[in-house]
Amino acid sequence: MQMVFKKTLFDDNRLSEKPKDLEEEVMSLEKIKNLEDKIAIAIERVKTLKEEKAFTERRIKELEMLLDERNQEIEQLKIEKKLIKEQVESLLNELETIELE
């Protein structure tokens, strides 16, 4: 009696594959690994850029606050300058009237 083997779902078809197919599969796996590496690098870059962006935004807010303070100081100095100018003009007018007498 002769035994006949039939293929089942669990049979490994790779035994019948050509070496060329195996090389193509290895190349595909290498390409996938290369792509994974590139994605990992891109993710790290995005994280770094987000951190830099957050730092830059904080710095911008600090500088805007500083600028607002300086602008307020400038406005205060303009007011003081105007008052001093008016006082000097008033004093000069008084001097003029004294000289005319």
Buried (B, 14 or more C-beta within 10 A) or exposed (E): EEEEEEEEEEEEEEEEEEEEEEEEEEEEEEEEEEEEEEEEEEEEEEEEEEEEEEEEEEEEEEEEEEEEEEEEEEEEEEEEEEEEEEEEEEEEEEEEEEEEE
